[in-house]
């Protein structure tokens, strides 16, 4: 699957870190950040 896209859910309680990671990861053509959360509980609800 050379053209497949990996979808990511970022979870961290530091908003700035999530923002930087999201921007950096979205620069990669094979990665897509589909959501971000600040807690594990919120991630499980997504």
ABEGO torsion letter per residue (X at the ends): XAABBBBBBBBBABAAAAAAAAAAAAABAABBBABBBABAAAAAAX
